[in-house]
């Protein structure tokens, strides 16, 4: 079975690739980190199966589905940290819908489903129409993420966004701060800010993204600099340019 992996997160691609390399009948024919590259790879490599992420820069997974209009359509397994469209995906005929982080057992079950699906081919037009239904359902507004993937050593932990107090950048790393843990994020601070738009997260500094629901106190350091105290007593400086926005948001 020829497989293409599509995900903008290098860590996610690496984890999935290493798992798939252990499967005897799987040949990884390519990887892509955005929707345009995915479409090119599908045309060039003719994979039997595509593991397709939903949230990618420029062109996401649903946009890729929309452009698969003709020709042999590979089996598509959606891989995502979002759970909002799982039921609709199954009802519309997607082969499988995997939530990150993916366990070894769940991946094996997905591959088994793909093999069964391949044994009963659908009409290409019918499959495109069904996948298009998923895409149309997502088009009016992007799904709001309710879970975030954090890494602790070799473990990947799924967190509800309301558990997260803040994200803090430290050089090339981004840390997820919760009441109990400090985990490594799998995305940049800018990517997280974009993903969490519409939730209660506010960029308060170039290296800090804070959940305002977990702010316990806001104190002046000077006439133009303020300090936030979170529910875990951690203190975060608010940059001069963000002070008014943060005060308005907190109604202080």
DRENGU-510995 format. One line per 10 residues: number of its first residue (from 1); their letters; for each residue x, y, z of N, C-alpha, C, O. Coordinates in Angstrom, 1 decimal. Each point is the difference from the previous one (the first is absolute). Layout:
! DRENGU-510995
NUM) a) X,Y,Z,X,Y,Z,X,Y,Z,X,Y,Z; ...
***
This chain:
! DRENGU-510995
1) xxxxxxxxxx) 0.8,-1.2,0.0,-0.8,1.2,0.0,0.9,1.3,0.0,0.8,0.1,0.9; -1.0,0.7,-1.9,0.8,1.2,-0.1,-0.6,1.2,0.7,-1.2,0.3,-0.1; 2.0,0.3,1.0,-0.6,0.9,1.0,0.7,1.4,-0.2,1.2,0.1,-0.1; -2.0,1.0,0.2,0.5,1.3,0.0,-0.4,0.7,1.4,-1.2,-0.2,0.4; 2.1,0.8,0.2,-0.2,0.7,1.3,-0.1,1.5,-0.2,1.0,0.6,-0.5; -2.1,0.0,0.9,-0.1,1.5,-0.1,-0.3,0.6,1.3,-1.1,-0.2,0.6; 2.1,1.0,-0.1,-0.2,0.6,1.3,1.1,1.2,0.1,1.1,-0.2,-0.4; -1.5,1.3,0.8,0.9,1.1,0.1,0.9,-0.1,1.2,1.0,0.8,0.2; -1.2,-1.7,0.7,0.8,-0.1,1.2,1.0,-1.1,-0.2,-0.3,-1.2,-0.2; 1.6,1.6,0.2,1.1,-1.0,-0.2,0.0,-1.2,1.0,0.2,-1.1,-0.4
11) xxxxxxxxxx) -0.5,1.5,1.6,0.0,-1.1,1.1,-1.2,-1.0,-0.3,0.2,-1.2,0.1; -1.3,1.7,-0.5,-1.2,-0.9,-0.3,0.4,-0.9,-1.2,-0.4,-1.1,0.0; 1.0,1.7,-1.0,0.4,-0.8,-1.2,1.0,-1.1,0.4,-0.1,-1.2,-0.4; 1.0,1.6,1.2,1.1,-1.0,0.5,-0.6,-1.1,0.8,0.3,-1.2,-0.3; -1.2,1.5,1.2,-0.6,-1.1,0.8,-0.9,-0.9,-0.8,0.1,-1.2,0.1; -0.8,1.7,-1.1,-0.9,-0.8,-0.8,0.9,-0.8,-1.0,-0.3,-1.2,-0.2; 1.3,1.8,-0.3,0.9,-0.7,-0.9,0.7,-1.2,0.7,0.1,-1.1,-0.6; 0.4,1.3,1.8,0.7,-1.1,0.7,-1.0,-1.1,0.3,0.4,-1.2,0.0; -1.6,1.5,0.3,-1.0,-1.1,0.2,-0.3,-0.7,-1.2,-0.1,-1.3,0.0; -0.1,2.0,-1.1,-0.3,-0.7,-1.3,1.1,-0.8,-0.6,-0.2,-1.0,-0.6
21) xxxxxxxxxx) 1.5,1.4,0.9,1.1,-0.8,-0.5,0.1,-1.4,0.6,0.7,-0.8,-0.5; -1.4,0.6,1.6,0.0,-1.3,0.7,-1.1,-0.9,-0.7,0.0,-1.2,0.4; -0.8,1.7,-1.3,-1.1,-0.8,-0.6,0.5,-0.6,-1.3,0.4,0.8,-0.9; -0.3,-2.1,0.8,0.6,-0.7,-1.2,-0.6,0.4,-1.3,0.8,0.2,-1.0; -2.1,0.0,0.9,-0.6,0.2,-1.4,-0.1,1.5,-0.3,-0.7,0.4,-0.9; 1.3,0.5,1.7,-0.1,1.5,-0.2,1.3,0.5,-0.6,1.1,-0.3,0.5; -1.3,1.1,-1.6,1.2,0.7,-0.6,-0.3,1.5,0.1,-1.0,0.4,-0.6; 1.8,0.3,1.3,-0.2,1.5,0.0,0.6,0.6,-1.2,1.2,0.0,-0.2; -2.0,0.6,-0.6,0.4,0.5,-1.3,0.3,1.5,0.0,0.5,0.5,-1.0; -0.9,0.2,2.1,0.3,1.4,0.1,-0.6,0.6,1.2,-0.8,-0.6,0.7
31) xxxxxxxxxx) 1.2,1.9,-0.5,-0.5,0.8,1.1,-0.2,1.4,-0.5,0.6,0.4,-0.9; -1.6,0.3,1.5,-0.2,1.4,-0.4,-0.4,0.7,1.3,-0.6,-0.5,0.9; 1.0,1.8,-0.9,-0.3,0.8,1.2,-1.1,1.2,-0.3,-0.2,0.8,0.9; -0.4,-0.9,-2.1,-1.1,1.0,-0.2,-0.9,-0.6,-1.1,0.4,-1.0,-0.6; -1.5,1.6,0.4,-1.0,-0.5,-1.0,0.5,0.0,-1.4,-0.3,-1.0,-0.7; 1.0,2.0,0.2,0.4,0.0,-1.3,1.0,-1.1,-0.3,-0.1,-0.7,-1.1; 1.0,0.5,2.0,1.0,-1.1,-0.2,-0.7,-1.4,0.0,0.4,-0.9,-0.7; -1.5,0.8,1.6,-0.7,-1.2,0.0,-0.7,-0.3,-1.3,0.1,-1.2,-0.5; -0.7,2.2,-0.1,-0.6,-0.3,-1.3,1.0,-0.4,-1.1,-0.3,-0.9,-0.8; 1.5,1.6,0.8,1.0,-0.4,-0.9,0.5,-1.4,0.2,0.2,-0.8,-1.0
41) xxxxxxxxxx) 0.0,0.4,2.3,0.4,-1.3,0.3,-1.0,-1.1,-0.4,0.4,-1.1,-0.5; -1.6,1.4,0.7,-1.1,-0.9,-0.3,0.0,-0.3,-1.5,-0.1,-1.1,-0.5; 0.3,2.2,-0.3,0.0,-0.2,-1.5,1.3,-0.7,-0.4,0.0,-0.8,-1.0; 1.1,1.0,1.7,1.3,-0.5,-0.5,0.2,-1.4,0.5,0.6,-0.9,-0.7; -1.1,0.6,2.0,0.4,-1.3,0.6,-1.1,-1.1,-0.1,0.2,-1.1,0.2; -1.5,1.6,-0.4,-1.1,-0.9,-0.1,-0.1,-0.9,1.2,0.0,-1.2,-0.1; -0.1,1.8,1.3,-0.1,-0.8,1.2,-1.3,-0.7,0.1,-1.0,0.4,-0.5; 1.0,-1.6,1.2,-1.3,-0.7,0.3,-0.7,0.7,1.2,-1.2,-0.1,0.1; 2.0,0.7,0.8,-0.5,0.5,1.2,0.7,1.3,0.4,1.2,0.1,-0.2; -2.0,0.9,0.6,0.6,1.3,0.4,-0.5,0.2,1.5,-1.2,0.1,0.3
51) xxxxxxxxxx) 2.2,0.1,0.6,-0.3,0.5,1.3,0.0,1.5,0.0,1.1,0.6,-0.3; -2.2,0.0,0.4,-0.2,1.4,-0.3,-0.3,0.9,1.3,-1.1,-0.3,0.6; 2.0,1.2,-0.3,-0.3,0.9,1.1,-1.0,1.1,-0.5,-0.1,0.3,-1.1; -0.7,0.2,2.1,-1.0,1.0,-0.4,0.6,1.5,0.0,-0.2,0.7,-0.9; 0.9,-0.4,2.0,0.5,1.4,0.2,1.4,0.1,-0.5,1.0,-0.4,0.6; -0.8,1.1,-1.8,1.3,0.3,-0.6,0.0,1.4,-0.5,-1.1,0.5,-0.4; 2.2,0.1,0.3,0.0,1.4,-0.6,-0.4,0.0,-1.4,0.2,-1.0,-0.8; -0.8,2.1,0.4,-0.3,0.3,-1.4,-1.2,-0.9,-0.5,-1.1,0.5,-0.2; 1.3,-1.8,0.2,-1.0,-0.9,-0.5,-0.1,-1.2,0.9,1.0,-0.8,0.1; -2.1,0.6,0.6,-0.2,-1.1,0.9,-0.5,-1.2,-0.6,-0.2,-0.1,-1.2
61) xxxxxxxxxx) -0.1,-0.9,2.1,-0.4,-1.3,-0.5,-1.4,0.0,-0.7,-0.1,-0.7,-1.0; -0.8,1.5,1.5,-1.3,0.1,-0.7,0.1,0.6,-1.4,-0.7,-0.3,-0.9; 1.6,1.3,0.8,0.3,0.6,-1.4,0.6,-1.0,-0.9,-0.3,0.0,-1.2; 1.1,-0.9,1.7,0.6,-1.1,-0.8,-1.1,-0.9,-0.5,-0.1,-0.4,-1.2; -0.8,0.1,2.1,-1.1,-0.9,-0.4,-0.9,0.7,-1.1,-0.4,-0.7,-0.9; 0.2,2.0,1.1,-0.8,0.7,-1.0,0.6,-0.1,-1.4,-0.7,0.0,-1.0; 2.0,0.0,0.9,0.7,0.0,-1.3,0.2,-1.4,-0.6,0.5,-0.1,-1.2; -0.8,-0.9,1.9,0.1,-1.4,-0.5,-1.3,-0.3,-0.8,-0.9,-0.7,0.5; 0.8,1.3,-1.7,-1.2,-0.1,-0.7,-0.1,-1.1,-1.0,-1.1,-0.5,-0.3; 2.2,0.1,-0.2,0.0,-1.1,-1.1,1.2,-0.9,0.2,0.9,0.3,0.7
71) xxxxxxxxxx) -1.0,-1.4,-1.5,1.1,-0.9,0.0,-0.1,-1.0,1.2,-0.9,0.2,0.8; 1.8,-1.2,-0.7,-0.1,-0.9,1.1,0.2,0.7,1.3,1.0,0.7,0.2; -1.9,-0.9,0.8,0.0,0.6,1.3,0.6,-0.9,1.0,-0.6,-1.1,0.2; 1.7,1.4,0.5,0.5,-0.9,1.0,-0.9,0.0,1.2,-0.9,0.9,0.2; 1.0,-2.0,0.6,-0.7,0.0,1.3,0.6,1.1,0.8,1.2,0.3,0.0; -2.1,0.4,0.8,0.5,1.1,0.8,-0.4,-0.2,1.5,-1.1,-0.3,0.3; 2.1,0.3,0.5,-0.2,0.0,1.5,0.4,1.4,0.5,1.1,0.4,-0.1; -2.1,0.2,0.7,0.2,1.3,0.6,0.7,-0.1,1.3,-0.4,-0.8,0.9; 1.5,1.5,-0.7,0.8,0.0,1.2,0.0,1.4,0.6,0.4,1.0,-0.7; -0.9,-0.8,1.9,-0.2,1.3,0.5,-0.1,0.0,1.6,-0.2,-1.0,0.6
81) xxxxxxxxxx) 0.4,2.2,0.0,-0.2,0.2,1.4,-1.4,0.4,0.3,-0.3,0.2,1.2; -0.5,0.0,-2.2,-1.4,0.5,0.1,-1.0,-1.2,0.0,0.2,-0.9,-0.8; -1.2,1.0,1.6,-1.0,-1.1,0.0,-1.4,0.4,-0.5,-0.9,-0.7,-0.1; 0.8,2.0,-0.3,-1.3,0.6,-0.4,-0.7,-0.7,-1.1,-1.2,-0.1,-0.1; 2.0,-0.4,-0.9,-0.6,-0.5,-1.2,0.1,-1.5,-0.2,-0.3,-0.6,-1.1; 0.6,-0.1,2.2,0.2,-1.5,-0.1,-1.2,-0.7,-0.4,0.0,-0.8,-1.0; -1.1,1.1,1.7,-1.3,-0.7,-0.3,-0.4,0.3,-1.4,-0.4,-1.0,-0.8; 0.4,2.2,0.3,-0.4,0.4,-1.3,0.9,-0.7,-1.0,-0.4,-0.4,-1.1; 1.7,0.3,1.4,1.0,-0.6,-0.9,-0.4,-1.5,-0.3,0.0,-0.4,-1.1; -0.3,-0.3,2.2,-0.4,-1.4,-0.2,-1.3,-0.1,-0.7,-0.2,-0.9,-0.9
91) xxxxxxxxxx) -0.8,1.7,1.2,-1.3,0.0,-0.7,0.2,0.3,-1.5,-0.8,-0.6,-0.8; 1.7,1.4,0.5,0.2,0.4,-1.4,0.9,-1.0,-0.8,0.1,0.1,-1.2; 0.5,-1.1,1.9,0.7,-1.1,-0.6,1.5,0.1,0.0,0.6,-0.7,-0.8; 0.0,1.6,1.6,1.4,0.0,0.1,0.5,-1.4,0.6,-0.7,-0.6,0.7; 1.9,0.2,-1.2,0.5,-1.3,0.4,0.2,-0.1,1.5,-0.4,-0.9,0.7; 1.0,2.0,-0.1,0.3,0.0,1.4,0.3,1.4,0.4,0.3,0.9,-0.8; -0.4,-0.6,2.1,0.2,1.3,0.6,0.8,-0.2,1.3,-0.5,-0.5,1.0; 1.8,0.8,-1.0,0.9,-0.2,1.1,0.3,1.3,0.8,0.3,1.0,-0.6; -0.4,-1.1,1.9,0.3,1.1,0.8,1.4,-0.1,0.6,0.4,-1.1,0.5; 0.4,2.2,-0.6,1.4,0.0,0.5,-0.1,0.1,1.5,-0.9,0.6,0.6
101) xxxxxxxxxx) 1.9,-1.2,0.1,1.0,-0.9,-0.5,-0.6,-1.4,-0.3,-0.9,-0.4,0.7; 1.5,-0.2,-1.7,-0.6,-1.3,-0.5,0.8,-1.2,0.7,1.2,0.0,-0.1; -2.0,-0.8,0.7,0.7,-1.2,0.6,0.3,-1.1,-1.0,-0.6,0.0,-1.1; 1.5,-0.9,1.4,0.4,-1.1,-0.9,-1.2,-0.8,-0.4,-0.2,-0.4,-1.1; -0.7,0.1,2.2,-1.1,-0.9,-0.3,-1.0,0.7,-0.9,-0.6,-0.6,-0.8; 0.4,1.9,1.1,-1.0,0.7,-0.9,0.4,0.1,-1.4,-0.8,-0.1,-0.9; 2.1,0.3,0.7,0.6,0.1,-1.4,-0.2,-1.4,-0.7,-0.4,0.0,-1.2; 0.6,-1.1,1.9,-0.2,-1.3,-0.6,-1.4,-0.2,-0.4,-0.3,-0.6,-1.0; -0.6,1.0,1.9,-1.4,-0.1,-0.4,-0.4,0.8,-1.2,-0.8,-0.4,-0.8; 1.4,1.6,0.7,-0.3,0.8,-1.2,0.5,-0.6,-1.3,-0.7,0.0,-1.0
111) xxxxxxxxxx) 1.9,-0.6,1.1,0.6,-0.7,-1.2,-0.9,-1.2,-0.4,-0.2,-0.2,-1.2; -0.3,-0.4,2.2,-0.9,-1.2,-0.3,-1.3,0.5,-0.7,-0.5,-0.6,-0.9; 0.0,1.7,1.4,-1.2,0.6,-0.7,0.3,0.4,-1.4,-0.9,-0.2,-0.9; 2.1,0.8,0.7,0.3,0.4,-1.4,0.1,-1.3,-0.9,-0.4,0.1,-1.1; 1.0,-1.1,1.6,0.1,-1.3,-0.8,-1.4,-0.5,-0.4,-0.2,-0.4,-1.1; -0.7,0.5,2.1,-1.4,-0.5,-0.3,-0.7,0.9,-1.0,-0.7,-0.4,-0.9; 1.0,1.7,1.1,-0.6,1.0,-0.9,0.5,-0.2,-1.4,-0.7,0.1,-1.0; 2.0,-0.4,0.8,0.6,-0.2,-1.3,-0.5,-1.2,-0.7,0.0,-0.1,-1.2; -0.5,-0.8,2.0,-0.5,-1.2,-0.6,-1.4,0.2,-0.6,-0.5,-0.9,-0.7; -0.1,2.0,1.1,-1.4,0.3,-0.5,0.0,1.4,-0.6,-0.5,0.9,0.6
121) xxxxxxxxxx) 1.2,-0.7,-1.7,0.1,1.3,-0.6,-1.3,0.7,-0.3,-1.0,-0.6,-0.4; 1.0,1.9,0.7,-1.2,0.8,-0.3,0.2,0.7,-1.3,1.2,0.2,-0.5; -2.3,0.2,-0.1,0.1,0.9,-1.2,0.7,1.3,0.4,-0.3,0.6,1.0; 1.3,-0.2,-1.8,0.8,1.2,0.3,-0.9,1.2,0.3,0.2,0.7,0.9; -1.1,-0.5,-1.8,-0.9,1.2,0.1,-0.8,0.0,1.4,-0.2,1.0,0.6; -0.2,-2.3,-0.2,-0.7,-0.1,1.2,0.9,0.3,1.2,-0.5,0.7,0.9; 1.7,-1.2,-0.9,0.9,0.3,1.1,0.4,1.5,0.1,0.0,0.5,1.1; 0.2,0.1,-2.3,0.3,1.4,0.0,-1.2,0.8,0.6,0.2,0.9,0.8; -1.4,-1.3,-1.2,-1.2,0.7,0.5,-0.1,-0.1,1.5,-0.4,0.9,0.7; 0.7,-2.1,-0.2,-0.1,-0.2,1.5,1.0,0.8,0.7,-0.3,0.6,1.1
131) xxxxxxxxxx) 1.6,-0.6,-1.6,1.0,0.8,0.7,-0.3,1.5,-0.2,0.4,0.7,0.9; -0.9,-0.4,-2.0,-0.4,1.4,-0.2,-1.0,0.5,1.1,0.0,1.1,0.4; -0.9,-2.0,0.0,-1.0,0.3,1.0,0.7,0.4,1.3,-0.5,0.9,0.7; 1.5,-1.6,-0.4,0.8,0.3,1.2,0.6,1.4,-0.1,-0.1,0.8,0.9; 0.7,-0.5,-2.1,0.6,1.3,-0.2,-1.0,1.1,0.1,0.3,1.0,0.6; -1.5,-1.2,-1.3,-1.0,1.0,0.0,-0.5,0.3,1.5,-0.3,1.2,0.3; 0.3,-2.2,0.5,-0.4,0.2,1.4,0.9,0.9,0.8,-0.3,0.6,0.9; 1.6,-0.7,-1.3,1.0,0.8,0.7,0.2,1.4,-0.5,0.6,0.8,0.7; -1.0,-0.5,-1.9,0.3,1.2,-0.7,-0.5,1.3,0.7,0.7,0.9,0.0; -2.0,-0.9,0.5,-0.5,1.2,0.6,0.9,0.6,1.1,0.2,1.2,0.1
141) xxxxxxxxxx) 0.3,-2.1,0.8,0.9,0.5,1.0,0.9,-1.1,0.4,-0.4,-1.2,0.1; 1.7,1.5,0.1,1.0,-1.0,0.3,-0.3,-0.6,1.3,-0.5,0.7,0.9; 0.7,-2.0,-0.6,-0.2,-0.6,1.3,0.9,0.6,1.0,1.2,0.2,-0.2; -1.8,0.1,1.4,0.8,0.6,1.1,0.6,-1.1,0.7,-0.7,-0.9,0.5; 2.0,0.9,-0.3,0.7,-1.1,0.6,-0.4,-0.1,1.5,0.1,1.1,0.7; -0.4,-2.2,-0.2,-0.3,-0.2,1.5,1.2,-0.7,0.7,0.0,-0.1,1.2; 0.9,-0.5,-2.0,1.1,-0.7,0.6,1.3,0.3,-0.7,0.1,0.4,-1.2; 0.9,-0.5,2.0,1.4,0.4,-0.4,0.9,-1.2,0.3,-0.1,-0.6,1.1; 1.0,0.3,-2.0,1.0,-1.1,0.3,1.3,0.6,0.6,0.6,0.9,-0.5; -0.3,-1.5,1.6,1.3,0.3,0.7,0.9,-1.2,0.1,-0.5,-1.1,0.0
151) xxxxxxxxxx) 1.8,1.3,0.0,0.9,-1.1,0.1,0.8,0.0,1.3,0.5,1.1,0.5; -0.4,-2.2,0.1,0.8,-0.2,1.2,1.0,-1.2,-0.2,-0.4,-1.1,0.2; 1.6,1.4,-0.7,0.9,-1.1,-0.4,-0.5,-0.7,-1.2,-0.2,0.7,-1.0; 0.0,-2.0,1.1,-0.5,-0.8,-1.2,-1.6,-0.1,0.1,-0.6,-0.6,-0.9; 0.0,1.2,1.9,-1.4,0.0,0.1,-0.7,1.2,-0.6,0.5,1.1,0.1; -1.7,-1.3,-0.7,-0.8,1.1,-0.6,-1.3,0.0,0.8,-0.7,-1.0,0.1; 0.4,2.2,0.5,-1.1,0.1,0.9,-1.0,1.0,-0.6,0.3,1.1,-0.5; -1.6,-1.5,0.5,-1.0,0.8,-0.6,-0.7,0.8,1.2,-0.5,-0.5,1.0; 0.5,1.9,-1.2,-0.5,0.9,1.0,-1.2,0.7,-0.5,-0.1,0.4,-1.1; -0.9,-0.2,2.0,-1.1,0.9,-0.3,0.6,1.4,0.0,0.8,0.3,0.9
161) xxxxxxxxxx) -1.3,0.6,-1.8,0.6,1.4,0.0,-0.3,0.7,1.3,0.8,0.9,0.4; -1.9,-1.2,0.3,-0.3,0.7,1.3,1.0,-0.4,1.1,0.0,0.6,1.0; 0.8,-1.7,-1.2,1.0,-0.4,0.9,1.3,0.9,-0.1,0.8,0.0,0.9; -0.7,0.6,-2.1,1.3,0.7,-0.2,-0.1,1.4,0.6,-0.9,0.8,-0.3; 1.9,-0.4,1.1,0.1,1.3,0.5,0.7,1.0,-0.9,-0.4,1.1,-0.2; 1.4,-1.7,-0.5,0.8,0.9,-0.9,0.9,-0.8,-0.9,0.3,-1.2,0.3; 0.1,1.8,-1.4,1.1,-0.6,-0.9,1.1,1.0,0.1,-0.2,1.2,-0.1; 1.4,-1.7,0.3,1.2,0.9,0.1,1.1,-0.5,-0.9,0.4,-1.1,0.1; 0.1,2.0,-0.9,1.1,-0.3,-0.9,1.3,0.2,0.7,0.2,1.0,0.8; 0.7,-1.9,-1.1,1.4,0.1,0.6,1.0,-0.4,-1.1,0.3,-1.2,-0.2
171) xxxxxxxxxx) 0.1,2.1,-0.6,0.8,-0.3,-1.1,-0.8,-0.6,-1.1,-1.0,0.5,-0.4; 1.4,-1.7,0.0,-0.8,-0.8,-1.1,-1.0,-0.9,0.6,-0.8,-0.6,-0.7; 0.7,0.6,2.1,-1.0,-0.9,0.6,-1.2,0.9,0.5,0.1,1.1,0.3; -1.2,-1.8,-0.2,-1.2,0.6,0.6,-0.5,-1.0,1.1,-0.2,-1.2,-0.3; 0.0,1.8,1.5,-0.5,-0.8,1.1,-1.4,0.2,0.3,-0.5,1.2,-0.1; -0.2,-2.3,0.4,-1.4,0.1,0.4,-0.1,0.0,1.5,0.5,-0.9,0.7; -1.1,1.9,-0.1,0.0,0.1,1.5,-1.4,-0.3,0.5,-1.0,0.6,-0.4; 0.9,-1.6,1.3,-1.3,-0.4,0.6,0.2,0.1,1.5,1.1,0.2,0.5; -2.1,-0.5,0.3,0.1,0.0,1.4,0.9,-1.1,0.5,0.7,0.2,1.0; -0.6,-1.3,-1.7,0.7,-1.2,0.4,1.3,-0.3,-0.8,0.9,-0.6,0.5
181) xxxxxxxxxx) -0.9,1.1,-1.8,1.1,-0.4,-0.9,0.6,1.2,-0.7,-0.6,1.0,-0.1; 1.8,-1.3,-0.4,0.6,0.9,-1.0,0.4,-0.9,-1.1,1.0,-0.7,0.1; -1.7,0.8,-1.3,0.2,-0.9,-1.1,0.6,0.7,-1.2,-0.2,1.3,-0.1; 0.8,-2.0,-0.8,0.5,0.6,-1.2,-1.0,0.0,-1.1,-0.7,-1.0,-0.2; 0.4,2.2,-0.4,-1.0,0.1,-1.1,0.6,-0.6,-1.3,1.2,-0.1,-0.1; -2.1,-0.2,-0.8,0.4,-0.5,-1.3,-0.1,1.0,-1.1,0.1,-0.3,-1.2; -0.5,1.6,1.6,-0.2,1.0,-1.0,0.7,1.3,0.5,0.3,0.1,1.2; -0.1,0.9,-2.0,0.5,1.2,0.3,-1.0,0.9,0.8,-1.2,-0.3,-0.1; 1.6,1.3,0.7,-0.9,0.9,0.7,-0.9,0.7,-0.9,-1.2,0.2,0.2; 1.7,0.2,-1.4,-0.9,0.6,-1.0,-1.1,-0.9,-0.5,-1.1,0.3,-0.2
191) xxxxxxxxxx) 1.5,-1.6,0.0,-0.9,-1.0,-0.5,-1.1,-0.3,1.1,-1.2,-0.1,-0.3; 1.6,0.1,1.5,-0.9,-0.3,1.1,-1.0,1.2,0.1,-1.2,-0.2,0.3; 1.7,1.4,-0.4,-0.8,1.2,0.1,-1.1,0.0,-1.1,-1.2,0.3,0.3; 1.6,-0.7,-1.5,-1.0,-0.1,-1.1,-1.0,-1.1,0.3,-1.2,0.2,-0.3; 1.7,-1.4,0.7,-0.9,-1.1,0.3,-1.0,0.3,1.1,-1.2,-0.4,-0.1; 1.6,1.2,1.1,-0.9,0.3,1.2,-0.8,1.2,-0.2,-0.6,0.4,1.0; 0.6,0.2,-2.1,-0.8,1.2,-0.2,-1.4,-0.3,0.2,-0.6,-1.0,-0.5; -0.1,1.9,1.3,-1.4,-0.3,0.3,-0.2,-0.5,1.4,-1.1,-0.1,0.5; 2.3,-0.4,0.1,-0.1,-0.5,1.4,0.6,1.1,0.9,0.3,1.1,-0.5; -0.1,-1.4,1.7,0.4,1.1,1.0,1.5,0.1,0.1,0.5,0.1,1.1
201) xxxxxxxxxx) 0.2,-0.1,-2.2,1.5,0.1,0.0,0.4,1.3,-0.6,-0.5,0.5,-1.0; 1.4,0.2,1.7,0.4,1.3,-0.4,1.6,0.1,0.0,0.6,-0.4,0.9; -0.1,0.9,-2.0,1.5,0.2,-0.1,0.3,1.2,0.9,-0.5,1.1,-0.4; 1.2,-1.2,1.4,0.4,1.1,0.9,1.4,0.4,-0.1,0.4,1.1,0.5; 0.4,-1.9,-1.2,1.4,0.4,-0.2,0.4,-0.8,-1.2,-0.6,-1.0,-0.4; 1.8,1.3,-0.2,0.4,-0.7,-1.2,0.3,-1.5,0.3,0.0,-0.8,-0.9; 0.3,0.5,2.2,0.2,-1.4,0.4,-1.0,-0.6,0.9,0.2,-1.1,0.6; -1.4,1.7,-0.5,-1.0,-0.5,0.9,-1.4,0.1,-0.6,-0.4,1.1,-0.5; -0.4,-2.2,0.6,-1.4,-0.1,-0.4,-0.7,-0.5,1.2,0.3,-1.1,0.5; -1.3,1.9,0.1,-0.5,-0.3,1.3,-1.5,-0.3,-0.1,-0.8,0.7,-0.8
211) xxxxxxxxxx) 0.3,-1.6,1.5,-1.4,-0.3,0.2,-0.6,1.0,1.0,0.3,-0.2,1.2; -1.1,1.1,-1.6,-0.4,1.1,0.9,-0.9,-0.5,1.1,-0.2,0.6,1.1; -0.4,-1.8,-1.3,-0.8,-0.6,1.1,0.8,-0.4,1.2,-0.5,-0.3,1.1; 1.8,0.2,-1.3,0.9,-0.5,1.1,0.9,1.2,0.5,0.9,-0.3,0.7; -1.3,1.5,-1.0,0.7,1.1,0.6,-0.6,0.4,1.3,-1.2,0.2,0.1; 2.0,-0.3,1.0,-0.5,0.3,1.4,0.2,1.5,0.4,-0.8,0.5,0.7; 1.8,0.1,-1.3,0.3,1.3,0.5,0.8,0.8,-1.1,0.8,-0.6,-0.8; -1.0,1.9,0.7,0.8,0.8,-0.9,0.5,1.2,0.7,-0.8,0.8,0.7; 2.1,-0.6,-0.7,0.6,1.0,0.9,0.9,0.9,-0.9,0.7,-0.5,-0.9; -0.6,1.8,1.2,0.8,0.9,-0.7,1.5,-0.1,0.4,0.3,0.0,1.2
221) xxxxxxxxxx) 0.6,-0.1,-2.2,1.4,0.1,0.3,0.5,1.4,-0.2,0.9,0.4,0.7; -1.5,0.3,-1.6,0.3,1.4,-0.3,-1.3,0.6,-0.7,-1.0,-0.7,0.0; 1.2,1.9,-0.5,-1.2,0.6,-0.6,-0.3,-0.7,-1.3,-1.2,0.2,-0.5; 2.1,-1.0,-0.1,-0.2,-0.6,-1.3,0.2,-1.5,0.0,-0.2,-0.6,-1.0; 0.6,0.0,2.1,0.2,-1.4,0.1,-0.8,-0.6,1.1,0.0,0.5,1.1; -0.6,-1.7,-1.4,-0.8,-0.6,1.0,0.4,-1.5,0.2,0.7,-0.5,-0.9; -1.1,-0.1,2.0,0.4,-1.4,0.3,-1.3,-0.8,0.2,-0.8,0.4,0.8; 0.7,-1.5,-1.5,-1.2,-0.9,0.2,0.5,-1.1,1.0,1.1,-0.6,-0.1; -2.0,0.2,1.0,0.2,-1.1,0.9,-1.0,-1.1,-0.3,-1.2,0.3,0.1; 1.6,-1.5,-0.5,-0.9,-1.0,-0.4,-0.4,-0.8,1.2,0.5,0.2,1.1
231) xxxxxxxxxx) -1.4,-1.2,-1.3,-0.6,-0.7,1.1,1.0,-1.0,0.6,-0.2,-0.5,1.1; 1.4,0.3,-1.7,1.1,-0.8,0.6,1.0,0.9,0.6,1.1,-0.5,0.4; -1.4,1.8,-0.3,0.9,1.0,0.6,1.2,0.4,-0.9,0.9,0.7,0.4; -0.9,-1.2,-1.6,1.0,0.4,-1.0,-0.3,1.4,-0.4,-1.1,0.4,-0.2; 2.2,0.4,0.0,-0.1,1.4,-0.4,0.4,0.2,-1.4,1.1,-0.6,-0.4; -1.8,1.3,-0.4,0.3,0.3,-1.4,-0.1,1.5,-0.3,-1.0,0.6,0.3; 2.0,-0.1,-0.9,0.0,1.4,-0.4,-0.8,0.3,-1.2,0.0,-0.7,-1.0; -0.8,1.8,1.1,-0.8,0.4,-1.2,0.8,1.1,-0.7,0.4,1.0,0.7; -0.2,-1.1,-2.0,0.8,1.0,-0.7,-0.8,1.3,-0.1,-1.2,0.0,0.1; 1.9,1.1,-0.3,-0.6,1.3,-0.1,-1.1,0.1,-1.0,-1.0,0.6,0.3
241) xxxxxxxxxx) 1.2,-1.2,-1.4,-0.9,0.1,-1.1,-1.3,-0.8,0.2,-1.0,0.2,-0.6; 1.0,-1.2,1.6,-1.1,-0.9,0.3,-0.8,0.4,1.2,-1.0,-0.6,0.3; 1.5,1.6,0.5,-0.6,0.4,1.3,-1.4,0.3,-0.2,-0.9,-0.5,0.7; 0.5,1.5,-1.6,-1.4,0.4,-0.2,-0.9,-1.1,-0.4,-1.1,-0.2,0.6; 1.6,-0.7,-1.5,-0.8,-1.1,-0.5,-0.3,-1.0,1.2,-1.1,-0.4,0.1; 2.1,0.1,0.7,-0.2,-0.9,1.1,-0.9,0.6,1.0,-0.9,-0.7,0.6; 1.1,2.0,-0.2,-0.9,0.6,1.0,-1.4,0.1,-0.5,-0.9,-0.3,0.8; 0.7,0.6,-2.1,-1.4,0.0,-0.5,-0.6,-1.4,0.1,-1.2,-0.2,0.3; 2.0,-0.8,-0.7,-0.5,-1.4,0.0,-0.4,-0.5,1.4,-0.9,-0.7,0.2; 1.7,1.1,0.8,-0.2,-0.4,1.3,-1.0,1.0,0.8,-0.4,-0.2,1.1
251) xx) 0.0,1.3,-1.8,-0.9,1.0,0.6,0.7,0.6,1.2,-0.7,0.3,1.0; 2.0,0.0,-1.1,0.7,0.6,1.2,0.5,1.4,-0.4,0.6,0.7,0.7
***
